[in-house]
């Protein structure tokens, strides 16, 4: 099949959706499909825009970008859905009404940003944010889900919400990773000081501030350093630096902004423990990437993570936004040798359940079923 893979982000820009989209495209091509990936030339996250300006700018940028995509002769338009691409499915379906448009729904406002984020707060800033950011984004999100011919949801929770919006044509397909891209580490020997690695962009939803707040308790029991690997977004790094300065732990934190994929893999393979303290997330690929490497992981139980991995089996699970629990789990994960050995042995086996090859096979089957159905409805024969 000829597939137009439309995404707001793609490597070398680093992130979960970027890596997954590249892996999915590669897998489809290996099976004989012709996949062309389209993404905006400038994928920088907009900063310091008024909320209403942000949505207006994104609309005109989406129109300008989508007009450059020659989708007239493709069999499927596959859209990777996240906030910057909320306009894409609606506009593409209007531009190409006879071509199946699939929305691959990785995030939803209420699940990815958190229920608290979507509430109306009765302050001037809170009212403006709700009227000009939350409501428009929720409208666009529902519009994109309804406009598509089919929706792929990455978790049961996302699937249930999508079905409440459109009733039918929603499939659950779990994300996956290329296991071979994340080589299994050979041992769990530790460094002095301990190295704690933190993958992911520096944004509030990732919960990094709670690790910073946990550091004084961690450092009272062990000698450790923390390495943050993600790029700064929305000025969150300055919030983290201010907090670490007030707590007197700035000298124990490193920032690796701009590291490429091989460098990140190397850092993860050499760390002693990985911390993933999200406060809102759906299907975090970082967890499964580190499972494949046999890393010791402390992560928060959000977005249904506990459906995929069990506490003290492949990971150490803690409550979100709880620095005390986070600190205790980090210390135990670094000092408990028998627990480390158990996780190192079991984690890679859990990761095999999320091999990208299974995901690609399911999506490829959907492409054919949806493409055939649309062609028959439009009066074409195979």
C-alpha positions as CSV (number, residue, x, y, z in Angstrom):
1,X,0.0,0.0,0.0
2,X,1.0,3.6,-0.5
3,X,0.9,5.3,2.9
4,X,1.2,9.0,3.7
5,X,2.5,9.2,7.3
6,X,1.7,12.7,8.6
7,X,3.2,13.7,11.9
8,X,3.9,17.0,13.7
9,X,7.2,15.7,15.0
10,X,9.9,13.4,13.7
11,X,13.6,12.6,14.3
12,X,16.1,14.0,14.7
13,X,13.8,15.8,17.1
14,X,13.7,13.3,20.0
15,X,10.5,12.1,21.8
16,X,8.3,9.1,22.2
17,X,6.0,9.9,19.2
18,X,9.0,10.7,17.0
19,X,10.7,7.4,17.8
20,X,7.5,5.4,17.5
21,X,6.6,7.0,14.1
22,X,10.0,6.2,12.7
23,X,9.9,2.6,14.0
24,X,6.3,2.1,12.6
25,X,7.3,3.6,9.2
26,X,10.4,1.4,9.1
27,X,8.4,-1.7,9.9
28,X,5.8,-1.1,7.3
29,X,8.5,-0.5,4.6
30,X,10.2,-3.7,5.6
31,X,6.9,-5.5,4.9
32,X,6.6,-4.0,1.4
33,X,4.5,-0.9,1.9
34,X,5.6,2.4,0.4
35,X,5.6,4.9,3.3
36,X,6.3,8.6,2.8
37,X,6.7,10.6,6.1
38,X,5.5,14.2,6.0
39,X,6.3,16.6,8.9
40,X,6.6,20.4,9.2
41,X,10.0,21.8,8.5
42,X,10.0,23.8,11.8
43,X,8.9,21.6,14.6
44,X,9.9,23.9,17.5
45,X,7.3,24.1,20.3
46,X,5.8,27.5,20.4
47,X,6.7,29.5,23.5
48,X,5.3,32.6,25.2
49,X,2.3,32.9,22.8
50,X,-1.0,34.0,24.2
51,X,-3.3,30.9,24.1
52,X,-5.6,32.3,21.5
53,X,-2.7,33.3,19.3
54,X,-1.3,29.8,19.6
55,X,-4.4,28.1,18.1
56,X,-4.8,30.7,15.4
57,X,-1.1,30.3,14.4
58,X,-1.4,26.5,14.5
59,X,-4.4,26.6,12.1
60,X,-2.6,28.7,9.5
61,X,0.6,26.6,9.9
62,X,-1.4,23.4,9.5
63,X,-3.1,24.6,6.3
64,X,0.2,25.8,4.9
65,X,1.9,22.5,5.7
66,X,-0.9,20.2,4.6
67,X,-1.2,21.9,1.2
68,X,2.4,20.8,0.5
69,X,1.5,17.1,0.9
70,X,0.6,15.3,-2.4
71,X,-1.8,12.7,-1.0
72,X,-3.9,12.3,-4.2
73,X,-2.4,9.0,-5.2
74,X,-2.0,7.3,-1.7
75,X,-4.1,4.5,-0.3
76,X,-4.1,5.6,3.3
77,X,-3.4,8.9,5.2
78,X,-2.1,8.0,8.6
79,X,-2.0,10.9,11.1
80,X,0.0,10.8,14.3
81,X,-2.2,12.7,16.7
82,X,-0.9,14.9,19.4
83,X,-1.6,18.6,20.3
84,X,0.3,20.2,17.4
85,X,-1.6,18.0,14.9
86,X,-5.2,18.5,16.2
87,X,-6.1,20.3,12.9
88,X,-4.6,17.7,10.6
89,X,-7.4,15.0,10.4
90,X,-10.2,17.5,9.9
91,X,-8.4,19.4,7.2
92,X,-7.0,16.3,5.4
93,X,-10.5,14.7,5.2
94,X,-11.8,17.9,3.6
95,X,-9.0,18.0,1.2
96,X,-9.1,14.2,0.3
97,X,-12.7,13.0,1.1
98,X,-12.2,9.7,-0.9
99,X,-9.0,8.6,0.9
100,X,-9.1,6.9,4.3
101,X,-7.8,9.0,7.1
102,X,-6.6,7.2,10.2
103,X,-6.0,9.0,13.4
104,X,-3.3,7.4,15.6
105,X,-4.4,8.8,19.0
106,X,-1.4,8.9,21.4
107,X,-2.7,11.5,23.7
108,X,-5.9,13.2,24.9
109,X,-6.2,16.4,26.8
110,X,-7.8,15.0,29.9
111,X,-5.5,12.0,30.1
112,X,-2.2,13.4,29.0
113,X,-2.3,16.9,30.7
114,X,-4.3,15.7,33.7
115,X,-7.8,16.4,34.9
116,X,-6.6,19.3,37.0
117,X,-5.3,21.0,33.9
118,X,-8.7,20.9,32.2
119,X,-10.6,22.4,35.1
120,X,-11.8,26.0,35.2
121,X,-9.8,28.0,37.8
122,X,-11.5,31.2,38.8
123,X,-8.6,33.6,38.3
124,X,-8.0,35.9,35.5
125,X,-5.2,33.7,34.1
126,X,-7.2,30.6,34.8
127,X,-10.3,31.8,33.0
128,X,-8.2,33.0,30.0
129,X,-6.4,29.7,29.8
130,X,-9.7,27.7,30.0
131,X,-11.5,29.9,27.3
132,X,-8.7,30.2,24.9
133,X,-6.6,27.1,25.4
134,X,-8.5,24.2,27.0
135,X,-11.9,24.6,25.3
136,X,-10.5,25.1,21.8
137,X,-8.1,22.2,22.2
138,X,-10.9,19.9,23.5
139,X,-13.1,21.0,20.5
140,X,-10.3,20.3,18.0
141,X,-9.5,17.0,19.6
142,X,-13.1,15.7,19.3
143,X,-13.4,17.2,15.8
144,X,-10.3,15.3,14.7
145,X,-11.5,12.0,16.2
146,X,-14.9,12.3,14.6
147,X,-13.5,13.4,11.2
148,X,-11.3,10.3,10.8
149,X,-12.4,7.1,9.1
150,X,-10.8,5.1,11.8
151,X,-9.1,5.8,15.2
152,X,-6.2,3.8,16.6
153,X,-5.9,4.2,20.4
154,X,-2.7,3.3,22.2
155,X,-4.3,2.3,25.6
156,X,-7.6,0.9,26.8
157,X,-8.4,4.2,28.5
158,X,-7.8,6.2,25.3
159,X,-9.9,3.7,23.3
160,X,-12.8,4.1,25.8
161,X,-12.8,7.9,25.5
162,X,-12.6,7.7,21.7
163,X,-15.5,5.4,21.6
164,X,-17.5,7.8,23.7
165,X,-16.8,10.4,21.0
166,X,-17.5,8.4,17.9
167,X,-19.1,5.1,18.9
168,X,-17.4,2.9,16.3
169,X,-14.3,2.4,14.1
170,X,-11.9,2.5,17.1
171,X,-9.2,-0.1,17.5
172,X,-6.8,-0.6,20.4
173,X,-3.3,-1.2,19.3
174,X,-0.6,-1.0,21.9
175,X,2.6,1.0,21.0
176,X,5.8,-0.9,20.7
177,X,9.6,-0.5,20.4
178,X,12.3,-1.9,18.2
179,X,13.8,-4.2,20.9
180,X,17.1,-4.4,18.9
181,X,17.5,-0.6,19.2
182,X,17.9,-0.9,23.0
183,X,20.6,-3.5,23.8
184,X,20.5,-5.4,27.0
185,X,23.1,-4.3,29.5
186,X,25.4,-7.1,30.6
187,X,25.4,-6.3,34.4
188,X,24.0,-4.1,37.1
189,X,27.3,-3.0,38.7
190,X,26.9,0.5,40.2
191,X,29.0,3.6,40.1
192,X,30.3,5.9,42.8
193,X,28.4,8.2,43.0
194,X,25.3,6.5,41.8
195,X,24.0,7.7,38.4
196,X,20.3,8.4,38.2
197,X,19.1,9.0,34.6
198,X,15.9,10.9,33.7
199,X,14.6,10.5,30.1
200,X,12.1,13.0,28.6
201,X,11.5,16.6,27.9
202,X,11.6,19.1,30.7
203,X,7.9,19.8,31.0
204,X,5.5,19.9,34.0
205,X,3.7,16.7,33.0
206,X,6.9,14.7,33.3
207,X,7.0,15.5,37.1
208,X,10.7,16.2,37.3
209,X,10.2,18.8,40.0
210,X,9.2,16.0,42.4
211,X,12.5,14.2,41.8
212,X,14.3,17.5,42.6
213,X,12.3,17.8,45.8
214,X,13.2,14.2,46.6
215,X,16.9,14.7,46.2
216,X,17.7,16.0,49.7
217,X,16.2,12.8,51.2
218,X,18.0,10.6,48.6
219,X,21.3,12.3,49.3
220,X,20.9,11.9,53.0
221,X,21.2,8.2,52.5
222,X,23.4,7.7,49.4
223,X,25.8,9.6,47.2
224,X,24.2,10.2,43.8
225,X,24.0,12.5,40.8
226,X,21.0,13.1,38.5
227,X,21.2,13.4,34.8
228,X,18.3,15.1,32.9
229,X,18.4,14.3,29.2
230,X,15.5,16.2,27.7
231,X,15.2,19.6,26.0
232,X,13.6,22.5,27.9
233,X,10.0,23.4,27.1
234,X,7.8,26.2,28.4
235,X,10.6,27.4,30.6
236,X,10.3,24.5,33.0
237,X,14.1,24.1,33.3
238,X,14.3,27.4,35.1
239,X,11.6,26.2,37.6
240,X,13.7,23.1,38.3
241,X,16.9,25.1,38.6
242,X,15.3,27.5,41.1
243,X,14.0,24.6,43.2
244,X,17.3,22.8,43.2
245,X,19.1,26.0,44.2
246,X,16.8,26.6,47.1
247,X,17.2,23.0,48.2
248,X,21.0,23.1,47.8
249,X,21.3,20.2,45.4
250,X,22.2,22.1,42.2
251,X,25.7,20.6,42.1
252,X,24.2,17.1,41.9
253,X,22.2,17.7,38.7
254,X,23.4,17.6,35.1
255,X,21.4,18.7,32.0
256,X,22.1,17.0,28.6
257,X,20.0,19.2,26.3
258,X,20.6,18.3,22.7
259,X,21.9,14.8,23.1
260,X,21.2,12.6,20.0
261,X,19.7,9.1,20.1
262,X,23.0,7.1,20.3
263,X,24.2,9.4,23.1
264,X,20.9,8.8,25.0
265,X,21.2,5.0,24.6
266,X,24.8,5.1,25.9
267,X,23.7,7.2,28.9
268,X,20.9,4.8,29.7
269,X,23.2,1.8,29.4
270,X,25.7,3.3,31.8
271,X,23.2,4.5,34.5
272,X,22.5,2.8,37.8
273,X,18.8,3.6,37.9
274,X,16.2,5.3,35.7
275,X,13.5,7.6,37.2
276,X,10.3,8.3,35.2
277,X,8.1,10.4,37.6
278,X,5.3,11.4,35.3
279,X,2.2,13.0,36.7
280,X,0.3,12.5,33.4
281,X,1.1,10.1,30.6
282,X,-0.7,7.5,28.5
283,X,1.7,4.9,27.1
284,X,5.3,6.0,27.9
285,X,7.7,4.4,25.6
286,X,10.6,5.3,27.9
287,X,9.4,2.7,30.4
288,X,9.5,-0.1,27.7
289,X,12.8,1.1,26.2
290,X,14.5,0.8,29.6
291,X,12.8,-2.5,30.3
292,X,14.4,-3.9,27.2
293,X,17.8,-2.7,28.4
294,X,17.3,-4.4,31.8
295,X,17.6,-1.1,33.6
296,X,16.3,-0.6,37.1
297,X,13.3,1.7,36.8
298,X,11.4,3.8,39.3
299,X,8.2,5.2,37.7
300,X,4.8,6.6,38.8
301,X,1.6,4.6,38.3
302,X,-0.2,6.8,35.8
303,X,-1.9,6.3,32.5
304,X,-2.5,2.6,33.2
305,X,1.2,1.7,33.6
306,X,0.3,-0.9,36.2
307,X,-1.7,-2.7,33.5
308,X,1.5,-3.4,31.6
309,X,4.1,-3.9,34.4
310,X,3.9,-5.1,38.0
311,X,5.5,-3.4,41.0
312,X,8.7,-5.0,42.1
313,X,8.6,-7.4,39.2
314,X,9.9,-5.3,36.3
315,X,9.8,-1.8,37.9
316,X,9.3,0.0,41.2
317,X,5.9,1.8,41.1
318,X,5.2,4.9,43.2
319,X,2.4,7.4,43.5
320,X,2.6,10.5,41.3
321,X,3.6,13.8,42.8
322,X,5.0,12.1,46.0
323,X,8.6,13.0,46.6
324,X,8.9,10.9,49.8
325,X,7.8,7.7,48.0
326,X,10.0,8.6,45.1
327,X,13.0,9.1,47.3
328,X,12.4,5.8,49.2
329,X,12.0,3.8,46.0
330,X,15.2,5.3,44.4
331,X,17.2,4.5,47.5
332,X,15.9,0.9,47.6
333,X,16.4,0.5,43.9
334,X,20.0,1.5,44.2
335,X,20.9,-0.4,47.4
336,X,18.8,-3.6,47.3
337,X,21.0,-5.9,45.3
338,X,18.6,-8.9,45.2
339,X,15.8,-6.7,43.9
340,X,18.1,-5.1,41.3
341,X,19.1,-8.6,40.1
342,X,15.5,-9.7,39.9
343,X,14.4,-6.7,37.9
344,X,17.4,-6.9,35.6
345,X,16.4,-10.5,34.7
346,X,12.6,-10.0,34.4
347,X,12.4,-6.6,32.8
348,X,13.7,-7.6,29.3
349,X,11.1,-10.5,29.2
350,X,8.3,-8.0,29.8
351,X,9.7,-5.7,27.1
352,X,9.4,-8.5,24.5
353,X,5.6,-8.3,24.9
354,X,5.8,-4.8,23.3
355,X,7.9,-5.5,20.3
356,X,7.1,-3.1,17.4
357,X,6.7,-6.0,15.1
358,X,3.4,-7.0,16.7
359,X,2.2,-3.4,16.5
360,X,3.2,-3.1,12.8
361,X,1.4,-6.3,11.9
362,X,-1.8,-5.1,13.6
363,X,-1.7,-1.7,12.0
364,X,-0.9,-3.1,8.6
365,X,-3.9,-5.4,8.8
366,X,-6.1,-2.4,9.8
367,X,-4.7,-0.4,6.8
368,X,-5.9,-3.1,4.4
369,X,-9.3,-3.6,6.0
370,X,-10.0,0.1,6.1
371,X,-8.6,0.8,2.7
372,X,-10.7,-2.0,1.1
373,X,-13.9,-0.9,3.0
374,X,-13.5,2.7,1.8
375,X,-12.9,1.7,-1.8
376,X,-16.0,-0.6,-1.8
377,X,-18.1,2.1,-0.3
378,X,-16.9,4.5,-3.0
379,X,-17.8,2.1,-5.8
380,X,-14.3,0.8,-6.5
381,X,-13.3,-2.9,-6.9
382,X,-10.0,-4.4,-5.9
